[in-house]
Amino acid sequence: MIDSARLQRAAEIVMVLGIIALCQPWNLFLHRYGVTIILIGLVTFLCTNWFGGKADEEEHTDGVFDVSDHHEGLK
């Protein structure tokens, strides 16, 4: 299965390419479908945040100490 972080990065790139396609004046096809390209990237980005957000937060803690996880003194 595709990693949600990679899919999220691809969605960001698609949104940027959609903005570039919308702003360029040379190709009418790209200019016409620039907003559609942006929306496809946006929907993909939102879906990766909804369905893949919890696993990414747990994997990328990088050894940071979280006070809410420390329950040693509570007895």
GUGU-495940 format. One line per 4 residues: number of its first residue (from 1); for each residue y, z, x of N, C-alpha, C. Coordinates in nm, 2 decimals. Atoms other than C-alpha are relative to their C-alpha. Example, Ala and Ser with C-alpha at 12.3 -4.5 7.8 and 13.67 -1.06 7.14 Angstrom:
BEGIN
1 = -0.12:0.00:0.09:-0.45:0.78:1.23:0.12:0.00:0.09 | -0.11:0.00:-0.09:-0.11:0.71:1.37:0.11:0.08:-0.08
***
This chain:
BEGIN
1 = -0.12:0.00:0.08:0.00:0.00:0.00:0.12:0.00:0.09 | -0.13:0.01:-0.08:0.36:-0.07:0.12:0.06:0.14:0.00 | -0.07:-0.12:-0.01:0.54:0.23:0.25:0.14:-0.01:-0.07 | -0.12:0.00:0.08:0.83:0.33:0.02:0.13:-0.01:0.09
5 = -0.11:0.01:-0.09:1.07:0.36:0.32:0.03:-0.14:0.04 | -0.01:0.14:-0.03:1.00:0.00:0.42:0.05:-0.08:-0.12 | -0.04:0.07:0.12:1.04:-0.12:0.07:0.15:0.03:-0.04 | -0.14:-0.04:0.03:1.37:0.07:0.03:0.09:-0.08:0.10
9 = -0.08:0.07:-0.10:1.50:-0.09:0.36:0.01:-0.15:-0.04 | 0.00:0.15:0.04:1.40:-0.44:0.23:0.09:-0.02:-0.12 | -0.09:0.01:0.12:1.58:-0.37:-0.10:0.15:0.00:0.05 | -0.13:0.00:-0.06:1.89:-0.28:0.10:0.04:-0.13:0.06
13 = -0.03:0.13:-0.07:1.87:-0.60:0.30:0.02:-0.11:-0.11 | -0.01:0.10:0.11:1.82:-0.80:-0.02:0.14:0.01:-0.07 | -0.13:-0.01:0.06:2.14:-0.65:-0.17:0.11:-0.05:0.09 | -0.10:0.05:-0.09:2.34:-0.73:0.14:0.00:-0.15:0.00
17 = 0.01:0.14:0.00:2.21:-1.08:0.14:0.05:-0.06:-0.13 | -0.06:0.04:0.13:2.31:-1.11:-0.23:0.15:0.00:0.01 | -0.14:0.00:-0.02:2.66:-1.01:-0.14:0.05:-0.11:0.08 | -0.03:0.11:-0.09:2.67:-1.26:0.14:-0.01:-0.13:-0.08
21 = 0.02:0.12:0.08:2.53:-1.53:-0.10:0.11:-0.02:-0.10 | -0.11:0.01:0.10:2.80:-1.45:-0.36:0.13:-0.03:0.06 | -0.13:0.03:-0.06:3.08:-1.47:-0.11:0.01:-0.13:0.08 | -0.01:0.13:-0.08:2.99:-1.79:0.07:0.04:-0.11:-0.09
25 = -0.05:0.11:0.09:3.16:-2.11:-0.06:-0.08:-0.13:0.02 | 0.06:0.13:-0.04:2.92:-2.38:0.08:-0.12:-0.04:-0.09 | 0.12:0.04:0.08:2.60:-2.36:-0.13:0.02:0.06:-0.14 | -0.02:-0.04:0.13:2.64:-2.36:-0.50:-0.11:0.08:-0.06
29 = 0.11:-0.07:0.05:2.29:-2.24:-0.57:0.00:0.15:0.04 | -0.01:-0.14:-0.04:2.33:-1.92:-0.36:0.12:0.07:-0.07 | -0.12:-0.06:0.06:2.68:-1.86:-0.51:-0.04:0.03:-0.15 | 0.03:-0.02:0.15:2.54:-1.90:-0.87:-0.10:0.11:-0.02
33 = 0.11:-0.11:0.01:2.24:-1.66:-0.81:0.03:0.12:0.08 | -0.03:-0.11:-0.08:2.42:-1.41:-0.59:-0.01:0.13:-0.07 | 0.01:-0.12:0.08:2.45:-1.15:-0.86:-0.14:0.03:-0.04 | 0.14:-0.02:0.03:2.09:-1.20:-0.96:-0.08:0.06:0.12
37 = 0.06:-0.05:-0.12:1.98:-1.14:-0.60:0.04:0.15:0.03 | -0.04:-0.14:-0.02:2.19:-0.82:-0.58:-0.07:0.09:-0.10 | 0.06:-0.09:0.10:2.04:-0.69:-0.91:-0.15:0.02:0.03 | 0.14:-0.01:-0.04:1.68:-0.76:-0.78:-0.01:0.11:0.10
41 = 0.00:-0.11:-0.11:1.76:-0.55:-0.47:0.03:0.13:-0.06 | -0.04:-0.13:0.06:1.92:-0.28:-0.68:-0.11:0.06:-0.08 | 0.11:-0.05:0.08:1.63:-0.25:-0.92:-0.12:0.05:0.09 | 0.11:-0.04:-0.10:1.38:-0.24:-0.63:0.04:0.13:0.07
45 = -0.04:-0.12:-0.06:1.59:0.02:-0.46:-0.01:0.13:-0.09 | 0.02:-0.11:0.09:1.60:0.24:-0.77:-0.14:0.04:-0.03 | 0.14:-0.03:0.02:1.23:0.21:-0.83:-0.06:0.07:0.12 | 0.06:-0.07:-0.12:1.15:0.31:-0.47:0.05:0.15:0.00
49 = -0.05:-0.14:0.01:1.37:0.62:-0.52:-0.07:0.08:-0.11 | 0.06:-0.08:0.11:1.21:0.72:-0.85:-0.15:0.03:0.03 | 0.14:-0.01:-0.02:0.85:0.66:-0.75:-0.05:0.04:0.14 | 0.05:-0.03:-0.14:0.84:0.72:-0.37:0.09:0.10:0.06
53 = -0.09:-0.09:-0.07:1.11:0.98:-0.31:-0.06:0.13:0.05 | 0.06:-0.13:-0.04:0.90:1.30:-0.29:-0.08:-0.01:0.13 | 0.08:0.01:-0.12:0.66:1.18:-0.03:0.09:-0.02:0.13 | -0.08:0.02:-0.11:0.94:1.07:0.20:0.07:0.12:0.05
57 = -0.07:-0.12:-0.04:1.12:1.40:0.19:-0.10:0.10:0.07 | 0.10:-0.09:-0.07:0.80:1.59:0.29:-0.04:-0.05:0.13 | 0.04:0.05:-0.12:0.72:1.36:0.57:0.10:0.01:0.11 | -0.11:0.01:-0.09:1.06:1.35:0.74:0.08:0.13:0.01
61 = -0.07:-0.12:-0.02:1.14:1.71:0.79:0.05:0.02:0.14 | -0.04:-0.01:-0.14:1.16:1.68:1.17:0.01:0.14:0.05 | 0.00:-0.14:-0.05:1.09:2.05:1.23:0.12:0.08:-0.04 | -0.12:-0.07:0.04:1.40:2.16:1.04:-0.05:0.13:-0.08
65 = 0.04:-0.13:0.07:1.37:2.53:0.92:0.08:0.01:-0.13 | -0.06:-0.02:0.14:1.43:2.57:0.55:-0.02:0.14:-0.04 | 0.00:-0.14:0.04:1.52:2.92:0.44:-0.08:0.02:-0.13 | 0.07:-0.01:0.12:1.37:2.86:0.10:-0.16:0.01:0.02
69 = 0.15:-0.01:-0.03:1.02:2.82:0.26:-0.04:0.13:0.07 | 0.03:-0.12:-0.08:1.04:3.15:0.45:-0.01:0.12:-0.10 | 0.03:-0.11:0.09:0.87:3.42:0.24:-0.06:0.12:0.06 | 0.06:-0.11:-0.08:0.77:3.67:0.51:0.05:0.13:-0.04
73 = -0.06:-0.13:0.03:1.01:3.95:0.41:-0.01:0.04:-0.14 | 0.00:-0.04:0.14:0.94:3.94:0.04:-0.14:0.06:-0.03 | 0.12:-0.07:0.03:0.67:4.20:-0.03:0.02:0.11:-0.10
***
